[in-house]
Amino acid sequence: MDKRVIALVDCNNFFVACERLRKPELLNVPVCVLSNNDGCVVSRSNEAKRMGVQMGAPYFICKNQFKKVKFLSGDLTYYCEISKRVMDKLYDFTPDVEIYSIDEAFLDLTGLRKTFNCSYEEIIERIVSEVKRDVGIDVSVGLSYSKVLAKLANDKAKNLQKNKIDKKTYKIGFRQIQKELKETLMSEVWGVGKNTSALLKKHLIQTCHDFVSQDDIWIKKNLGKVGLELKQELLGNSIHQVVSVAQAPKSISRSESFKEFQTDKNYIVNELKRHIHKVCKKMRTEELVCSCVGVMLRTKDFQVFDCKINLINPINSEFELINKAKEMLDKIFVDGVIYRSVGFFATKLSPQNSRQISLFDGESSIKKHELSKSWDKLEEKFGKGIIKLGG
Ligand SMILES: [Mg+2]
């Protein structure tokens, strides 16, 4: 099997790190960031961790318990901004970036050793130093052959840091896999929940090594396909690919010169319909909607006339667009003028599922989409209503 090389980049104490970026006076001070309405602790500085503040601890309790800790209200909009800067930096290394949460991303680095003319370890060292240099955020990077092992490697780096060993990267190479599997409990593995580890414990399976030593039939019977996949991932055979979302294009357009110069409006409308269909189809395959569309006419002597409109509801269906396009064409079409081409374009593109959000917000809905995704992830982690938008 072809070995993948996968890295997990994770920002350290992310919300606290963001706060320290804009308030340097918080450096070297025990700091915690609180959830919505100052409910509970969602991010802790190393100092606060060492003092014993627990993740998720209710603020009304720990504010009395830890008087020396500075507790700050969370500001998710700002954290998303910093997150975007970190992620943009990662795209400098590879297009294969899967943004997994507001502060974590998987990178498929397979083959990049040749591109960068250095070892994979050197590449991840560079990621650490360049994110720090250009964004000001500390990240840890785990490197291995599958997502599960990369996540494990990242945890190892974090553990070393907890013990005050300054190590930002950790690699689980082929020779280390068996040793790591012996040292790691199944309950520590990414994606293994309480029920699964309880079930495994019942069968006296504690470590990852115990687990991968089980035969496939037993695993399939007890944990199904997911279990078999987990076994392969732990052995360093990548099953779960890094799913990168290509950055959305800014606009989609289409135009084509007529076979012969035209003065016939019906002919032009039919050509326009063809272009609208192609543009809409492209939006749908990319799972995008647009909130601005336009028509462009080019005359025989290369003069360009165009007309565009903003849409109240972002769409990607030609049925809604054809009439609007005709209206726009009416505005720029002049009888008797000889035309060489017609074109149609869609701009202000945003992901399809952010549609609801962009309805009540004029700002870049792509950013809002990311925001809402991060929001979902946070809610998954800490429960509903954990953070609300300010302002
Ligand atoms: Mg983190």
Boltz pocket constraint, residues with backbone or C-beta under 6 A from the ligand:
constraints:
  - pocket:
      binder: B
      contacts: [[A, 10], [A, 11], [A, 12], [A, 13], [A, 14], [A, 103], [A, 104]]
      max_distance: 6.0
